[in-house]
C-alpha cells in the first residue's frame, strides 16, 4: 500500500484549534492541498466560520484507520513498499484502501461468502463477479450439465453467465461484453453444449485469435460437457495438418480453432461449413481487427445464413460493434462491465523512465518486489526475446512467448507456467490472449500499448475470478499523452510509483547521435520550407520573424494536450 503522505497524516488527526486558519476557518495547509489538487470539497463536508474539534473528525479518522487496517491485513505489511505519489483523490471512486475495504468489510464473513470454484486457491466470493442471487439451475441448462457443474463445485454463475446464457438458449444472436476473468468461455460454452445435438458432426464453430486461447476453450468445453458426450476438436497452426485432418475425419460436434487453420482445412476439403448452426467469436475485438477481418468475412460468408451468432469480448469499440452487427440478426447486447472496463481489483501504477533505462528498471523492479508470477508485455517480438535472454543471464527464470515461437516450445512454456515452475513470462499482446492462469500476481507493461483498449486486456491477466493484482506501466517522457488517454479510457487516475534507490544510467552515445540526426533533419526541413515560401504573400512574409519559414498556422495550437492532469506526468 502507498505510504501516508504528510498532508494525509495531518488530515487523519483531530484538528487543533491553535492551527493557523483561513477566512473560512479551514486549516491553511489543508486548503492549499485541496487547491493544489484541484478537487472540489467532498459531499457532506461544509465550511464553517470557526475550526472545531468535533466528534465527526474522530469518527472520520477512525474509519480511515479501519480501512488501512483491513488493507494491511489483506495485502500484508505495507511499510516496506516504496513511496507512491498521488496526484489527487479520485472523485466518487475509492483508492486502494476503499477497494480493500469493499472486499474485506466486516459484514462479509466466511459463512456468507460462496466459493464458486473450490479447486481455486483464490477468494471467488466477490459480488462484482458472481451473481449470488441465482444458481445454474435457474438458467435453463439440462440436467447432465448441472450434474457436471455440481461435481466441479460450481454453484453460482458470474454476472455475464447469468445474463448471457438464457438468450443464447432462446436462440438469439448475442453480443456479450464483460471484464477479463469473469467466465466468458463458460458463458457461451454452457448454452452451446446444451443446444448441440450429440452425434451430428460440425454443428458449431468457435473461433479464437490465438492457439493458446483455442486450446483453452477446447479444454474447458471438454470439462464442462464431460457428461454430455459432446466432442470438441481444436484446429490451429503449429501442428501437422494430417494429424488434425485425421481427427476431423472421425467427426465432432464442435470445432474450435484459429481463422487461418480453419480456412486451410476448408480449402483442403477436411472441413465443411454447410452444417454450422452456431458460430461463436471469442475476443471479437481482435477477431474483427484489420489483421483478421478478411478471414472472418470469408469464413462467415461460407457459413449458412440461417445460424445463431455470438460475439464476446472484454472491450468493444463503436466501430467493431457496428461491424459485428453486420454479421448478425437483431443481436441482443449484454454489458456487465460496471463503470470502468478495467478490472477494478487491480492496483495500477506507472513508473517514469527513460528508454535506455527500461531494462535496468525492470531488473530493479523484479529484484525489489519479488513477485510470485509476473507477466511482462512488449510490443515487438525481438524485444520479447531480448528481455528473456537478459533476465536469464541475471539468474531470473524467464521465458518468452510470441507468434514466431514453435508450437512445441509454446506448449512447454505453458506447462511450466501452469505448473508453477516459471516466475516471469514475457509475451506479445496477441500471444497473451488465452493465457488463463490463476496465480499471475503482477503485470508489467514494459511497452505501453498503442491501442489503449489493449491495456484492459493486459492488466486483466491478473485479478482473475475476483482476486487482486498489481499492474506496473513503464512510461517514457514522450508517452505522457498516451498515459492520460489510458486514464480517460479506464476512468481512473493511475498514481506514480518511485524507487529512490534506483539510479538512472547515463545517456547513451547512440541516443545522442539519433537526437542530433533528428535535429539536423528538422533544420533541413525548415530550410526547404523557407526556400519554398520565398514568393509567399506579403502578409505571410511579415510573419517570418514569428513563424520560421513564413508558414502561418491555420489556427493557434492548443494550450494543453488535454486530460485532467496537465503537468507532472513524467
Beta strands, then each sheet from edge to edge (+ up, - down):
strand 1: 84-85
strand 2: 174-177
strand 3: 204-208
strand 4: 232-235
strand 5: 254-258
strand 6: 278-282
strand 7: 308-313
strand 8: 332-335
strand 9: 346-352
strand 10: 374-378
strand 11: 398-401
strand 12: 424-428
strand 13: 442-445
strand 14: 469-475
strand 15: 495-497
sheet 1: 1+ 15- 9- 14- 13- 10- 12- 11-
sheet 2: 4+ 5+ 3+ 6+ 7+ 2+ 8+
end
